[in-house]
Amino acid sequence: MASVQRRPDGRWRARWHDETGRERAKHFDRKGEATRFLADLDAARRNGTYVDPSIAKTTLAAFYADWAPRQVWAATTVTAMDVAVRGCTFKDVEFGRLRRSHVEAWVKTMSLTLAPSTIRTRVNNVRAALRAAVRDKLLASDPSDGVTLPRARKAEHAMRIPTPETVGSVLRAADDWFRPFVALCAFAGLRLGEAAAVQFSDIDFLRRQLHVQRQVQRATGGEVRITPPKYGSERIVHLPDELMTMLAQHASLVGTHGDEQWMFLGDNGNPPHQNTIHYWWTKTLRAADAEPTRLHDLRHFYASGLIAAGCDVATVQRALGHAKATTTLQTYTHLWPTAEDRTRSAAAGIMRAVSAAPADSARTENAQTA
């Protein structure tokens, strides 16, 4: 039972019992302050936002150190979460003093050096920890709610899709061992790490399929780490005959490497990591005299080709290994024809059909009508 009592020194003591039944107390100079404190405490308990004042001294850094090891995360997620929390400017602020203004100041600081997409990712990662603290009743509410983030460029403006001519010139300029790597990105939509991790046994030459089931990541010290594909995007990709022929020739002429039969070789018998591939990609672009572009843009090239061929969202999603169709739509919605495009195309088809109709046929039809 909560109560307010006057102390011998003239101050006022607010007393209450916490959720464990332990009696707690806090002192105030005025009775009204003590009364309001207990009223707020009661309201917080009723709406589920009560936080024990002693626990509110916990910080994000301390909570994360205890919470993170219990989470079932992929290695890439662990790294991303660690980077976000480590760079958070309010990680050592006590939860009881944490305000939205702390988050806003952090976002403003990041906006001076980081891209909007990177800022959004880091805020979302830190937000996951803050909301976990709210669920554990260590934090009354999430201070990141409603914080305005820098706007990212729209996909149709930010995305660079190489032309078929550019892709062709890059393929011709690529070294023999590197050409199939580029082709896997351009004609199968593989991410850089996924293409680097292809083993000969992943290729089903009879069914003309590729099983994408791992990726290469660069670890500390320049070594490589083999992990499942990001976001659980293990998948079967259906390959064109020309790409199957290229992969077969590569296995025959260049060969595979190690007991795992890696299709592409990096340092120390391992498949190549991103730094190695970046070097060869940049070298190939120079040899092809092509405009600077990212290797990842070949994945966009592949997706745009599927969409132009009339593939629906679900088909493109499966081919790219997106966990959700919404991801596919958010990334490539501007490439799908709109209702206006389909109407215009249908009307054009009607006009072409009429224009192609023989004149005698048209006169016969008019005469029959008359």
C-alpha positions in Angstrom: 0.0 0.0 0.0 1.5 3.3 -1.1 1.6 6.2 1.4 3.1 9.7 2.0 4.6 10.6 5.4 6.3 13.6 6.8 9.8 13.0 8.1 11.3 14.7 11.2 13.6 16.8 8.9 10.5 18.3 7.2 10.8 16.3 4.0 8.2 13.9 2.7 8.7 10.2 2.2 6.8 8.3 -0.5 6.6 4.6 0.2 5.4 1.8 -2.0 6.0 -1.9 -2.7 7.7 -3.0 -5.9 6.7 -6.0 -8.0 8.6 -8.4 -5.7 6.8 -7.1 -2.6 9.8 -5.3 -1.3 9.1 -1.9 0.3 10.7 1.0 -1.5 10.9 4.7 -0.6 11.8 8.1 -2.2 12.0 11.5 -0.5 10.8 14.9 -1.7 10.8 18.4 -0.4 7.1 18.9 -0.9 4.1 16.7 -0.2 2.6 17.4 -3.6 5.7 16.1 -5.3 5.6 12.9 -3.4 1.9 12.5 -4.1 2.3 13.1 -7.8 5.2 10.6 -7.9 3.0 7.8 -6.4 0.2 8.7 -8.8 2.5 8.5 -11.8 3.8 5.2 -10.4 0.3 3.8 -10.1 -0.5 4.9 -13.7 2.7 3.3 -15.0 1.8 0.0 -13.3 -1.7 0.1 -14.8 -0.5 0.8 -18.4 2.5 -1.6 -18.2 5.3 1.0 -18.3 6.4 0.8 -14.7 10.2 0.6 -14.2 11.8 0.1 -10.9 13.8 3.3 -10.2 16.9 1.3 -9.1 16.8 -0.8 -12.3 16.5 2.4 -14.4 20.2 3.0 -13.7 21.0 0.3 -16.3 22.6 1.5 -19.5 22.2 0.3 -23.1 25.8 -1.0 -23.1 25.2 -3.0 -20.0 21.9 -4.4 -21.1 23.2 -5.3 -24.6 26.2 -7.1 -23.1 23.7 -9.3 -21.1 21.0 -9.6 -23.8 22.9 -10.1 -27.0 24.6 -13.5 -26.2 21.1 -15.0 -25.7 19.9 -14.1 -29.2 19.8 -16.6 -32.1 21.6 -14.5 -34.7 23.6 -15.2 -37.8 27.2 -14.1 -37.7 26.5 -11.2 -39.9 23.8 -10.0 -37.6 26.1 -10.2 -34.6 28.6 -8.0 -36.4 26.0 -5.5 -37.5 24.5 -5.2 -34.0 27.9 -4.9 -32.3 28.9 -2.1 -34.7 25.6 -0.2 -34.1 25.6 -0.4 -30.3 29.3 0.3 -30.1 28.9 3.5 -32.1 25.8 4.6 -30.3 26.5 8.0 -28.5 24.0 7.3 -25.7 25.0 3.7 -24.9 26.3 4.8 -21.4 23.3 7.0 -20.5 21.2 5.5 -17.7 17.8 4.3 -18.9 16.1 6.5 -16.3 17.7 9.6 -18.0 17.4 8.4 -21.6 15.4 10.7 -23.8 14.4 11.0 -27.4 16.8 13.9 -27.8 19.7 11.5 -27.2 18.6 9.4 -30.2 18.1 12.5 -32.3 21.6 13.8 -31.5 23.1 10.4 -32.5 21.2 10.4 -35.8 22.4 13.9 -36.5 26.0 12.9 -35.8 25.8 9.9 -38.1 24.2 12.0 -40.9 27.4 13.9 -41.3 29.4 10.9 -42.5 27.1 7.9 -43.3 24.6 7.2 -46.0 20.9 7.3 -45.1 20.5 3.5 -45.6 23.4 2.8 -43.2 21.9 5.2 -40.6 18.5 3.4 -40.9 20.1 0.0 -40.4 22.0 1.1 -37.3 19.0 2.8 -35.8 16.9 -0.3 -36.4 19.6 -2.5 -34.8 19.8 -0.3 -31.7 16.0 0.0 -31.6 15.8 -3.8 -31.4 17.9 -3.7 -28.2 15.8 -0.8 -26.8 12.6 -2.6 -27.4 13.9 -5.7 -25.7 14.7 -3.6 -22.7 11.2 -2.2 -22.7 9.8 -5.8 -22.8 12.1 -6.7 -19.8 10.7 -3.6 -18.0 14.1 -2.0 -17.7 13.0 0.9 -19.9 9.6 2.7 -19.7 9.3 3.3 -23.5 11.4 3.2 -26.6 13.0 6.7 -27.0 13.7 6.0 -30.7 10.0 6.0 -31.6 9.1 8.7 -34.0 12.7 9.9 -34.5 13.0 11.3 -38.1 15.7 9.6 -40.1 17.5 11.0 -43.2 15.6 10.3 -46.4 17.2 7.7 -48.8 17.1 8.3 -52.5 14.2 6.6 -54.3 15.1 3.3 -55.8 14.5 4.5 -59.3 17.0 7.3 -58.9 19.6 5.5 -56.7 19.7 2.2 -58.6 22.2 1.8 -61.5 21.4 -0.9 -63.9 24.1 -1.7 -66.5 23.1 -1.9 -70.1 23.5 -5.2 -72.0 26.3 -3.6 -74.0 28.2 -2.8 -70.8 27.7 -6.3 -69.4 28.8 -7.8 -72.7 32.0 -5.7 -72.8 32.8 -6.6 -69.2 32.4 -10.3 -69.9 34.7 -10.1 -72.9 37.4 -8.1 -70.9 37.3 -10.5 -67.9 40.1 -13.0 -67.3 39.1 -16.6 -68.0 38.7 -17.5 -64.4 36.7 -14.4 -63.5 34.3 -14.5 -66.5 32.0 -17.2 -65.0 32.0 -15.3 -61.7 30.6 -12.2 -63.5 28.2 -14.3 -65.4 26.8 -15.8 -62.2 26.0 -12.3 -60.9 24.6 -11.1 -64.2 22.6 -14.1 -65.3 21.8 -15.8 -62.0 21.5 -12.8 -59.7 24.0 -14.1 -57.1 25.4 -11.7 -54.5 29.2 -11.3 -54.5 29.6 -13.6 -51.4 27.2 -16.2 -52.9 29.1 -16.4 -56.2 32.4 -16.7 -54.4 31.1 -19.7 -52.3 29.9 -21.8 -55.2 31.2 -25.4 -55.2 31.1 -27.8 -58.1 28.6 -30.0 -56.4 26.2 -27.1 -56.1 25.7 -27.2 -59.9 23.1 -29.7 -61.2 24.0 -30.0 -64.9 21.2 -32.4 -65.7 18.4 -30.1 -64.3 20.3 -26.9 -65.2 20.1 -25.6 -61.6 22.4 -24.1 -59.0 21.9 -24.6 -55.3 22.8 -21.4 -53.5 23.5 -22.5 -49.9 26.4 -20.5 -48.5 28.3 -17.3 -48.8 31.8 -16.0 -48.2 32.5 -13.2 -45.8 35.7 -11.4 -45.0 36.8 -12.1 -41.4 39.4 -10.3 -39.2 42.9 -10.5 -40.6 41.8 -11.0 -44.2 40.7 -14.6 -43.7 37.3 -15.8 -45.0 34.3 -17.1 -43.1 31.8 -19.4 -44.7 28.2 -18.8 -43.5 24.6 -19.5 -44.8 23.3 -16.9 -47.3 22.1 -13.7 -45.7 18.5 -13.5 -44.4 18.0 -17.2 -45.0 18.0 -16.8 -48.8 19.1 -20.4 -49.6 17.5 -21.2 -52.9 17.6 -23.0 -56.2 18.3 -20.9 -59.3 17.5 -22.0 -62.8 20.3 -21.3 -65.2 20.3 -20.7 -68.9 22.1 -23.2 -71.2 24.8 -20.7 -72.1 25.7 -20.2 -68.4 25.7 -24.0 -67.9 28.2 -24.3 -70.8 30.4 -21.6 -69.4 30.5 -23.2 -65.9 31.3 -26.7 -67.4 34.1 -25.2 -69.5 35.5 -23.4 -66.4 35.5 -26.7 -64.4 37.2 -28.5 -67.2 39.8 -25.9 -68.2 40.5 -23.9 -65.0 39.5 -26.7 -62.6 38.1 -26.7 -59.1 40.0 -26.2 -55.9 40.5 -28.1 -52.6 38.4 -30.9 -51.1 35.4 -28.7 -51.2 35.8 -28.2 -55.0 35.5 -24.4 -54.9 34.8 -23.0 -58.3 36.8 -19.8 -57.6 40.1 -19.5 -55.7 41.3 -16.8 -53.4 44.2 -16.8 -50.9 45.5 -19.9 -48.9 43.2 -22.3 -50.7 40.1 -20.4 -49.7 37.4 -19.0 -52.0 37.9 -15.2 -52.7 36.6 -12.6 -50.3 35.2 -9.2 -51.2 38.5 -7.4 -51.3 39.9 -9.8 -53.9 36.8 -9.7 -56.0 36.7 -5.9 -55.8 40.3 -5.8 -57.2 39.4 -8.0 -60.1 36.1 -6.2 -60.8 37.8 -2.8 -60.9 40.6 -4.2 -63.1 38.0 -5.7 -65.5 36.0 -2.4 -65.7 39.2 -0.6 -66.7 40.0 -3.2 -69.3 36.5 -2.9 -70.8 36.6 0.9 -70.7 33.3 0.7 -68.9 31.7 3.3 -66.6 32.4 2.7 -62.9 29.7 0.5 -61.4 29.3 -1.9 -58.5 29.4 -5.7 -59.0 26.1 -5.8 -57.1 24.5 -3.8 -59.9 24.7 -7.0 -62.0 22.1 -8.4 -59.6 19.8 -5.5 -60.5 20.6 -6.2 -64.1 19.4 -9.8 -63.6 16.2 -8.7 -61.8 15.4 -6.1 -64.4 15.7 -8.7 -67.1 13.3 -11.1 -65.3 10.8 -8.3 -64.9 11.0 -7.2 -68.5 10.4 -10.8 -69.5 7.1 -10.7 -67.7 8.0 -12.6 -64.5 5.7 -11.9 -61.5 6.8 -10.7 -58.0 6.8 -14.2 -56.5 9.1 -15.5 -59.3 11.6 -12.7 -59.0 11.5 -13.0 -55.2 12.4 -16.7 -55.3 15.1 -16.1 -57.9 16.8 -13.4 -55.9 16.4 -15.2 -52.5 14.4 -12.4 -50.9 12.8 -13.5 -47.6 9.6 -11.5 -48.3 7.9 -10.4 -51.5 7.6 -6.9 -50.0 11.4 -6.6 -50.2 11.3 -7.4 -53.9 8.5 -4.8 -54.4 10.2 -2.1 -52.4 13.4 -2.6 -54.4 12.1 -3.1 -57.9 8.5 -1.8 -58.0 9.5 1.0 -60.3 10.6 -1.6 -62.9 7.2 -3.3 -63.2 4.8 -1.9 -65.7 2.0 0.2 -64.3 -1.7 -0.1 -65.1 -1.2 2.8 -67.5 1.7 1.0 -69.2 -0.4 -2.1 -69.7 -3.4 -0.2 -71.0 -1.2 1.7 -73.5 0.5 -1.5 -74.6 -2.9 -3.2 -75.1 -4.2 -0.3 -77.1 -1.1 -0.3 -79.2 -1.7 -4.0 -79.9 -5.3 -3.3 -81.0 -4.1 -0.5 -83.3 -1.4 -2.8 -84.9 -4.0 -5.5 -85.4 -6.3 -3.1 -87.2 -3.5 -1.6 -89.3 -2.4 -5.1 -90.4 -5.9 -6.1 -91.5 -6.2 -6.4 -95.3 -8.2 -3.6 -97.0 -10.4 -6.0 -99.0 -11.4 -7.7 -95.7 -12.4 -4.4 -94.3 -14.5 -3.6 -97.4 -16.2 -7.0 -97.3 -17.1 -6.5 -93.6 -18.6 -3.0 -94.4 -20.6 -4.4 -97.3 -22.0 -7.2 -95.1 -22.9 -4.7 -92.5 -24.7 -2.5 -95.0 
